[in-house]
Amino acid sequence: MLLLHFVGAFVDVYLSFIATPVLTLPVCSGYPLGISLILGIPTDLQVYLGISFVGVIAVTILFFFEDRHHRLVHGHGSNGKRSWKRMIYLVFHYIVSVTFIAPGYMNIPDQTIGREITKKTIPCIPNEVLNRPGYFVLSVVNTIPCLCLAFMFSLVMPQAIYFIGSIFYYLFHTVSKSQTTTRLQRQFFFALCIQIFVPLIVLTFPVLYIVLAIWFNYYNQGATNIALAAIAFHGILSTITMLIVHTPYRNATVSIFRINSKTTGNNSQHIWKTVVGTQAQHSVW
């Protein structure tokens, strides 16, 4: 869970602060507006990292459920430790998550020609957009990038469905010695599913829009910007959902604010008593 939140928070920071990408769909092109311009990070590297981070999030979610499945089904004999086979399985998927978009980089067009094709595809796009610092055209033919994304989706999704289904089957068809333990495991798993799937469902709509915009050659810069902003909102929504569904995290957060409010209130009362006492002394004299 910690790794999942760390990856989600890092991707949010990358999309909203470091890169801040602006896409000019339906062409796979765009430019950054973040601090990366000041740092001088090449745009092609930023695009590669941004797409790879999407794969890393998908694999992290997959291993979140894989680890839960392993601890429930096989954890009694292995104490939750990862065997060498599971380590190879994990490393393989993370390598794929950071390299699946590499075929899309094998046929990057000349950027001048790419801008001309972008102008032909989107006649209404202003010339100053095409001349923005860091403007980069990944591909003028979207087949290879779409196939790369489809490959990553087809690799992760069936496995995630299998692990989730297996966990449900185990929780509802396995007779436990302790009914309380079974009930708590079910409640915890339902909370985890809500925590993960609520942000994912919200994330599905902007991602679906981007895919359909590329597929149907649809240009709407305002809708594209809203989609990217919604994607960057994923981490905040995931944190809010976690605080809502997990009582210990919610109580700990509320207690922090209560402590701060009590400290502030005590300090204010102390200052008020000091001021009143000083004024009383002056009135006596």
Disulfide bonds with the S-S distance in Angstrom:
none
